[in-house]
Amino acid sequence: MRAKLLVLSVFFFSTLLNADFEYRVENSNFTNYQESPVEEYLYNYDRLRLRLDYTQDEFFTTLIADGVNYYGENYLNSPEFGFIRLQKSDTPFKTQSSLNEYGDGAVYLKLYRAYVGYEDAKNRAVLGLQNITMGVGRIWTPTNLFNPRNTYAIEPDEVFGVFGLSYTRHFSDTSALTVVASQKEDESYKYALRYKAYLDFADFALDAVKSDETTMLGYEIEGNLGETGVEVRSEGAYIKSELKEDLLSEEEVEYFQGIIGADYAFVDGITLVSEALYSSKKFSYEQILLNYDSENLPNLVSSNFYGAVSLTYSFNIYLDGAFLYIDGFDGGESRFVSPALTYTLNDYNSFILGALLQENANRYYLKWTLSF
């Protein structure tokens, strides 16, 4: 018996020695000043993030957990924070604890990502709370009904995870098929299918998403414009979805959304990104608020046509600048401007001074990120 235990112990510890374990701790602190025609407030937002990564041969595991703190009495009593209280992941289990208020602050814990996976030269499978990427847009991604970025946020890519299984089969270096099955809060399922391949001059993809609430068919195209150095892209989605018409009834809505865009990197370090979004249907402010918990919320836009321009420039190895301008061209309060300066002090500290400027509200912020 002791011999067997010794053999098992040797096997277990030798396995650990062959594995790769990494951890990362990051604290992001935001000091925000927000103003609107009716109110203004100064508040602090802090996120302490722990990331653990474990890999052994073709297997990997990732866990990301956050401790989140808001501080500022006026902000905690604001309509915006009331909306934050309502936000939650569309998963069959809770990914964050209850909000615990103390004095002028509030704190909670959040499970951001937690998944296991397997990857070799031909296959990649991931199970758990993860990020599902679809689309080629830099500003908007109409085909992504899983983890769409929020362009109007300070951190556009900070989005809730999806609980499910994703599997990608690479048929060659230029073609792959991805299937996704995810479970929602009501324990129903959302499915996706994506086939991507390179054909002559560009990458093409066909997308499909199906749930009890939504049916989506889409396409993606991305490639270089000859020898010009300009990268062009387009994606579009035909969407049929059940949306709330009022508090007691729903209606089926059909619409198309598509983007076209181009990127160009100049030799002096400036990168220019341009993108336009068209939506065959626009939604009122009341409709958007009524459907705050819909999986189609990011696609509920208030204008039929938007245009966006983004500029980034590296002044030196320490200082970078970015500027984003978005405008809706058929009325409504849809103009958005976001300038930002990033100063990298060292490998552990960075600072971002920026603003989010809209016609009805402005936000100015200082972000300090400490990582080790």
N, C-alpha and C positions, 0 to 999 in steps of 0.2 A: 504493500500500500504506500509506504514512504517513497519507494522507488518511482511509483507512478506519479505521485505528487511532485517529486523532484523533476521528472521529465516534463510534466505540464508547466511547472514554474519556469524552467529553462526555456521552453517553447514560448511562453507568454512574454517573458522579458526580452527575448531575442526579437520577437515581433515588434515590441515597442521601440527597440533600438533601431529597427529598420523603418519606422514611421517618422513622419515629419509633423511636428506640432508647432504652431505659431499663435501668438496672441498679440492683440493691439488694444490699447486704451486711448480713447480720444475724447476730449471735452470741448464742446462747441458752445460758446457763450455769446449771446446777442443782446446788445443794448439797443432798444428800439424807441424811436419817437414817432408817434403817429398822430396825424391831424386830419380833420374833415370839417365841413361847414358847421357841424353841430357839436363836435367834441374833439378833444385832444388828450393824449396821455403818453406818459413815459413808463416803460416797463422793461423787465429783463426776462430773457428766456435762456435756459441752460439745459444742455443735453450731454450727459455722461454716457459714453458708448463703450461697451466691451465686445470685442470680436475674437472668437476662437476658431482656428482652422486646423483640421487634422487630416492628413493624407497618408495613405499607405498603398503603394503600387497604383492600381487604377481606382481605388476607392477614396472618397473624400467626405468630410463632414464640416459644416459651417454653422456657427451659432453667433447671433448678434443680438445683444440685449441693451436696452436704454433705461436710464433714469432721467426723467424729465421734470423740470421745475419752472414754474411761472411765478414772477414776483411783480406786483403792482396792483394796488387796490382798484384804481379806476379801470384798468384793463380787465381784471377779473369780473367786473360788473358790466362790461361792455357787450353789445350784441355780437361782436366778432367772437369773443371768447365763449359766448353762449352757443355759437355754431360749432366751435371746436369741441365743446362738450358732447355734441351729438355725433361727431365723426367717430367711426370705428371700422375695423376691417370686416370685409364681407367673407368671413370664414366660419366654419362650424363650431369654433371655440373662441373664447375671448383672448385677444393678444395683448391686452393691457389691463392693468388693475384699475380699481375705482379711483377717482380723483380725491385726494386727501388734502383738504384745505387747512391752512394754519395762518393765523394773522392776515397779512396782506399777500400770502402766497398760496400756491397749490402744487402738489407733486404727485406723480404716478410712475409706475414701472411699465415698460413695454417690451414685448418680444418682437423684434424687428424682422429677423430672418432665422430660420432653423431648418436645415435640410441635410440629407445624405445623398450621395450620388456615386455613379460609376462612369468612367470615361476611358475609352481606348481610341485607336486610330479611326474606327468606323462608327462607334456608338457613344452616346452620352445620355444618361438617364438620371433624373433628379426627382426626389420625393421629399415633400415637406413644404414649409412656408418659404416661398421663393419669389423671385422676380421673373415675370414672363415678358420678353421683349418682342415687339412686332412693329413694323413700319420703318421708314427711312427718313422721316421728317426730323429736322433739328428743332423746330419751334412747335409744330403740331404733328400728331400721329393719329389720324382718324381711324386707322385699322386696329390700334391697340386698345382693346376693351378690357385688358387685364391690369397693366401697370402704366397707364399714360402719365407722362410728366406734366406738372403744373407750371406752365411757363410764367405765370403771374406771381409765383411764390419766391421767397428769398432763396430757397433750396428746391429747385424744380424737380429734382429726382428723388426727393424724400417722400416716398409713397408707401401705402400699406402693402404687405406681402399677400400673395395668393397661395392657398393651401391646395396642393395637388401633385400630380405626376406629369412630368414632361419628358419626352423621349425624342431624340434626334438620331436619324440614321443617315450617315454620309455615304452616298453611292459613289462619289468621286470627290476630287478636290474642289469641284465647282458646282456640285448639286447635292441637296440634302432635303429630307422630309422630316418635319417636326409635328408631333401630335401632343396635345395637352388635354388632360382631364382634371378639372378643379372642382372642389366642393364649396358651396356658398353657405351663408349664415343659416338659411332655411333648409339646409341639407340637400338642396337640389344641386344639379351639376351643370357646369359650363364646359363645353368642348371646343377645341380649336384644331385646325389642320393647316399646315403651311408647307408649301413646296417651293424651294428656291433653286435656281440654276443660272449659269452664265451662258448667254446666247449671243455669240458673235461680238457684240460691242457693249453689252451692259448686263448687269445682274437683274433677273426678273423673279418675282415671287407671286404666288397666288395664295390668298388667305381666306379662311372660312371660320366663323365663330357661331356657336349655337348654344342657347340656354332657354329656359322657360320664358325669359323676358325679352330676348333679343335674337335676331338672325342677322348675320353680317357676312357679306361677300366682298372681298377686296383684292387689290393688286399693289405691287411695288415695282418700281424701276429705278435703277441707279447705275450711272456710268460716267465716263469721261467724254467731254465734247471734243472729239478729235485729238489734236496735239496742242490744244490751247491751254491746258492745265486747269480748265474749268470743270468741276464735277457737278453734274446735273442729276436731279432726282424727281420722282413723282410717286404719289401713292393716293389711292382713292378707296372709298368704302360705301357700298350701298347698305343701308341699315334699316331694318324694320324692328320696331321696339314698342313695348307697352309702357306708356307714361301716364302719370296721374294727371287727370283733367281737373279734378278738385279733390277734396279730402275723402270723397265717397266713391269715386268712379275713375276708371282708366280708359284710355283710348289708344288705338294702334296708330303709330306714326311712322311714315316711310320718308326717307330723305337720303340724299347723296352728299358726301363731303370728300373733297380732294385737295391735294396740295401740289404745287410745283415749286422747285427751289434750285438754287445754284450756290456753290462755294468756290472761292478763289483765294489762294495764298500768295500775296505779293512778296517780292524778294526782300523788301525792307522789314518784314516781320508782321505786316498787317494781314489779317485774315478777314475776308468779307463773306458774310452769309446773307442770302436773301431768300425769302419764302413768301408764298401767297396761299391763302386758304379760301376755298369756295364752299359754301353750304347752301343747298337748295331750300333749306328751311331755317328760319331763325326763331328764337324763343324769347318770351318776355321774362322780365325779372321775376315776376310771380311764378311762372312755370318752372324756372330754374330752382327757386327756393322750395317749391312744392316737391320737386324730384331730387332733393339733396342726397337721398340714399340710393339713387338709381345707379346701376353700373354704366349708364350712358351719360352721367353728369358731365364729364369732360367734353363731350360732343355737343352739349346744349349751349350754343353760341347765340349772342344777341344781335349779330350782323350776318348778312349773306356773304360778305367779302372782307377779308383782312389782308393787309400787307405788312411784312416785317423785314427789318434790316438789322443785322448784328455785326459789330466790329470788335475785334480783339487785337491787342498790340502789346508786345513785350518791350518795355523801355530798357530793361537790363535784366540780369539774372535774379534780381530781387523784386522788381516792380512790374506788374502787369495791369493793363487797363482793359475794360470791356464796356460796351455800350449796346443796348437793345432798344429798338423803337418799333412799336406796333400800332397800327391804326385800322379802324373799321371805317369803311367808306360809304356807308349808307345810313348815317345817323346814329344816335345813341352815344352814351358815354363810353367809348371804346378805345380811346387813345391811352397808350401805356409807354412810359419811358423808364429805362433802368440803367443808370451808369454805375460802375463799380471800379475801385482800385484795390488791387491785392498786393500786399507787401509780405514777402517771405523772409522772416528774420533768420531762421536756421531750419534744420531738419525737424524741429519739434514745434516751432511757433510760426503762425501766420496770421495776418490781419486783413480784413476786408472792410472798406468803407464804401457804403453804397446807398442807393435810394430806389424806391419803387414809386413812381409818380403817375397818378391817374387823375381824371378830370374831377372826381368826387372825393378823393382821399390821397394823401401822400404819406409815405413811410420812409424814415431815414434810419440807418442802422450801422452799428459797428460790430463786426464778428471777430472774435478771437478764438483760434483753434490751437489747442495744445494736445500733442499726440506723442506717445512713446510706446 
